[in-house]
Amino acid sequence: MPEEALEANRGDGNMRGMDQQFRDRPVIDMTPEGEFRGPAPSRKGFLDKALARVGGIAALVAIVAGGVVVAGVAIAFFALALPIAALAGLVAFGSMWWRMRRAGQQGRGFVHVMRR
């Protein structure tokens, strides 16, 4: 029995599919007139178009939801900071009022000097 009969028809084999060297290179197609042709349009089916549209809508919804979360965090921060600012304002007002009252009782004018 000849040796060729024992082996299956190999054809091109699977080396071309595993060879990464030529996979991502562009194919340059030139017409006989010397002009370059653009890439052939890809054939997209209904499912590809529908999934692209659904994916775009999902990305938009995710961006809007992220904006709502950021706005919620900002509102929560201001809601926590507002009572602290109000309390600090009341303490400052009380301090100034007390100093003005003491200055009036001692018969001198009140002058507020801000130190930096």
trRosetta pair geometry for C-beta under 8 A, 3 or more apart (Angstrom, degrees):
i j d omega theta_ij theta_ji phi_ij phi_ji
1 5 5.6 -105 177 68 93 132
1 6 6.8 95 131 -54 118 96
2 5 5.0 99 68 -2 82 103
2 6 7.9 -148 101 -9 51 85
3 6 5.9 -53 -162 25 43 114
3 7 7.3 23 153 -7 70 105
4 7 6.4 -67 -154 40 38 100
7 10 7.1 -17 152 -39 114 100
10 13 5.2 -2 170 -70 100 87
12 15 7.6 -125 152 44 77 84
12 16 5.7 -16 154 -4 123 129
13 16 7.4 127 80 -1 75 84
14 17 5.3 -47 -169 39 72 115
14 18 6.2 62 137 -16 84 107
15 18 5.8 -67 -148 45 36 104
15 19 5.9 45 155 -37 72 105
16 19 5.7 -46 -141 22 30 116
19 22 6.1 21 119 26 112 94
19 23 7.2 169 102 -41 64 93
20 23 5.4 -49 -148 7 47 125
20 24 7.9 10 -180 -4 74 98
22 25 5.6 -54 -155 17 55 122
26 39 7.8 -93 -153 -78 100 113
27 39 7.7 105 59 -112 93 85
28 36 6.5 -56 -166 -136 87 112
29 36 6.9 109 76 -162 57 66
29 37 4.3 -40 94 51 110 112
30 34 6.5 -13 -178 -142 113 30
30 35 7.0 156 -155 79 69 31
30 36 5.7 -44 -100 -99 70 58
30 37 7.2 -166 -94 2 18 84
31 34 6.9 -43 74 25 78 20
31 35 4.9 2 35 57 117 82
31 36 7.7 -150 2 -83 83 10
31 37 6.2 108 -45 -47 91 99
44 48 4.2 -120 -162 87 91 138
44 49 5.7 106 139 -51 120 86
45 48 5.2 103 52 8 66 100
45 49 7.3 -132 101 0 37 91
46 49 5.9 -62 -152 40 31 108
46 50 6.1 28 155 -18 68 111
47 50 5.7 -56 -142 39 30 110
47 51 6.1 27 160 -17 66 108
48 51 6.0 -57 -144 39 26 107
48 52 6.3 28 156 -20 62 107
49 52 5.7 -54 -147 35 30 112
49 53 6.4 27 155 -17 64 106
50 53 5.8 -56 -150 37 31 109
50 54 6.2 27 155 -15 67 108
51 54 5.7 -53 -140 41 33 109
51 55 6.0 37 157 -22 65 108
52 55 5.7 -54 -145 37 27 113
52 56 6.5 29 155 -20 62 105
53 56 5.8 -54 -150 34 31 111
53 57 6.5 28 153 -16 64 105
54 57 5.7 -54 -148 38 33 110
54 58 6.2 35 152 -21 66 106
55 58 5.6 -53 -144 36 31 112
55 59 6.4 34 155 -20 64 103
56 59 5.7 -51 -148 34 32 111
56 60 6.5 32 153 -18 64 105
57 60 5.6 -54 -151 37 33 113
57 61 6.4 34 152 -19 66 105
58 61 5.7 -52 -146 37 32 112
58 62 6.3 35 153 -21 64 105
59 62 5.6 -53 -148 35 32 113
59 63 6.5 32 153 -19 65 103
60 63 5.8 -53 -149 34 32 110
60 64 6.4 30 154 -15 65 105
61 64 5.8 -55 -147 39 32 110
61 65 6.2 33 154 -19 66 107
62 65 5.7 -53 -144 38 30 111
62 66 6.4 34 154 -21 63 104
63 66 5.7 -52 -150 34 31 113
63 67 6.6 33 151 -19 63 103
64 67 5.6 -53 -152 35 34 113
64 68 6.5 35 150 -20 66 102
65 68 5.6 -50 -148 34 35 112
65 69 6.5 37 152 -20 65 102
66 69 5.6 -52 -149 34 34 112
66 70 6.4 33 153 -17 66 104
67 70 5.7 -53 -146 37 33 110
67 71 6.2 33 154 -17 66 106
68 71 5.7 -55 -146 39 31 111
68 72 6.2 35 152 -22 64 106
69 72 5.6 -54 -148 36 31 113
69 73 6.5 31 154 -19 64 103
70 73 5.8 -52 -149 35 32 110
70 74 6.4 32 152 -19 64 105
71 74 5.6 -54 -148 36 33 112
71 75 6.3 33 154 -18 66 105
72 75 5.7 -52 -145 37 32 109
72 76 6.3 32 155 -18 65 106
73 76 5.7 -54 -146 38 31 112
73 77 6.3 35 153 -22 64 104
74 77 5.7 -52 -149 33 31 113
74 78 6.5 24 156 -12 65 106
75 78 5.9 -57 -147 41 32 106
75 79 6.1 35 153 -23 66 108
76 79 5.5 -53 -144 36 31 114
76 80 6.5 27 156 -15 64 104
77 80 6.0 -60 -153 39 30 106
77 81 6.1 19 154 -14 67 114
78 81 5.5 -58 -135 44 34 107
78 82 6.0 50 160 -40 67 99
79 82 6.1 -36 -141 14 26 117
80 83 7.4 -62 -171 32 33 98
80 84 7.2 22 145 -8 64 115
81 84 5.5 -65 -155 43 44 113
81 85 5.9 43 152 -22 77 107
82 85 5.8 -55 -144 37 30 109
82 86 6.3 29 157 -19 65 107
83 86 5.5 -53 -142 38 34 112
83 87 6.2 35 157 -20 66 105
84 87 5.8 -54 -147 37 30 111
84 88 6.4 30 153 -18 63 106
85 88 5.7 -53 -146 38 32 111
85 89 6.3 34 153 -20 64 105
86 89 5.7 -54 -149 36 31 113
86 90 6.5 32 152 -19 64 104
87 90 5.7 -52 -148 35 33 111
87 91 6.5 33 153 -19 65 103
88 91 5.7 -52 -148 35 33 111
88 92 6.4 32 153 -17 65 105
89 92 5.7 -55 -147 38 32 110
89 93 6.2 32 155 -18 66 107
90 93 5.6 -53 -143 39 31 111
90 94 6.2 33 156 -20 65 107
91 94 5.7 -54 -146 37 29 112
91 95 6.3 31 154 -21 63 106
92 95 5.7 -54 -147 35 30 112
92 96 6.4 26 156 -14 65 107
93 96 5.9 -58 -147 40 30 107
93 97 6.1 30 156 -20 66 110
94 97 5.7 -55 -142 38 28 111
94 98 6.2 28 159 -20 64 107
95 98 5.9 -56 -148 35 27 109
95 99 6.4 22 156 -15 63 108
96 99 5.8 -57 -147 39 31 109
96 100 6.3 30 155 -19 66 106
96 112 6.9 -3 -130 -94 105 137
97 100 5.8 -55 -146 37 30 109
97 101 6.3 31 154 -20 64 108
98 101 5.7 -55 -148 36 30 113
98 102 6.4 28 155 -17 65 106
99 102 5.8 -53 -145 38 32 110
99 103 6.3 32 155 -19 65 107
99 110 6.5 118 125 -139 89 119
99 112 7.9 103 101 -90 141 91
100 103 5.8 -55 -145 38 31 110
100 104 6.3 31 155 -20 65 106
100 110 4.6 -26 -116 -73 70 168
101 104 5.8 -55 -149 36 29 111
101 105 6.5 28 154 -19 63 106
102 105 5.8 -55 -149 35 32 111
102 106 6.4 19 156 -10 65 110
103 106 6.0 -64 -147 44 30 104
103 108 5.5 -85 -168 81 84 81
103 109 6.6 -4 157 136 125 16
103 110 4.1 141 69 -78 158 85
104 107 7.7 46 -179 -69 31 25
104 110 7.2 -32 -45 -36 77 110
